[in-house]
Amino acid sequence: MTIVSFIGSSIKEIIRIVATVIFLFVALLALALLAPLLFTVGALTLALRFPESAPVWAIVYLILGPFACAIWMSVLSHLPTWVIDWKVRKAGGRIGFHYPRGTVKGTSFMFAGLFGSLLAEGVFTYAAHRMNVIPDHLVLFFSVAPFFVFAPCLLVVLMRSIRQSRLTIA
């Protein structure tokens, strides 16, 4: 009787822990996918409503921004593959996915997004300090900052749209 109750409670405990981890993962993923909206509208709203605490929000913003960019870069690295796979499946075919190649590509895009965003933020913050934007014009700072935080993502989308327009013209 005690062994059965012990096994039953431990399975319930394991299920609870797994469910908690899955919930936290989904919540983190949803937050990461909403990052561009939070980093534009949310940061600007905080700068307008609470200007006295804007320097603290700027530090949090500049620390979390590269990680959000890295997650989006991983999504952008696999997006063309997902689109091609969807079109082939819609036509009735099947494409095999080469797992190591996709993993290496996603990881390299993530690191490029992380370090590219850090570099762009550093240049932006330096230029903002040199032009005295940060202490005097916080709304301007928080309005322009998302373009630098997500600069690697914007460059990937721009390069792919240019490449796609060249393919359709030729």
C-alpha positions, 0 to 999 in steps of 0.5 A: 500500500505504501509503495503504490501511494509513493509511486502515485504521488511521485508520478503526480509530482513529475507531471506537475513539474513537467507541466510547469516547465512546459507552461514557462517555456510557452510563456517565454516563447510568447513573450519573445514573439511579442518582443517587437511590440513590447520594445516599441509601444511598451518602452515608449509608453513607459518613457512617457508615463514614468520619465523619472524612471526612464534610465532604469528602463533604458538599461533593462531595454538595452540588456534584454533587447539583444536576446529578443533579437537573437530569438527572432533571428532564429525564427527568421533563419528557418522561415524560408524552409518552413515556407517551402515545406508548406508549399510542397506539402500543399502540393502533395509532396514531402521535403526531408529536413536535414537536422544538423544543417538547420541547427547550425544555421539557426544557432549561427543566426542567433549569435549573429543577432545577439552580437549584431544587436549589441554592436548596433546598440553600442553605436546608437547609445554612443551617438545618443550620448554624443548628441545629448539625446538621452538625458533631454529627449527620452521619447526620441531615444525610445522611438528610435531604439527598436530600429537598432535593437532589431537591426540584424533582423531588419537587415535579414528581411531587407536582404531577402526581399532584395534577393526575392525581387531580383529573382522575380525580375530575372 
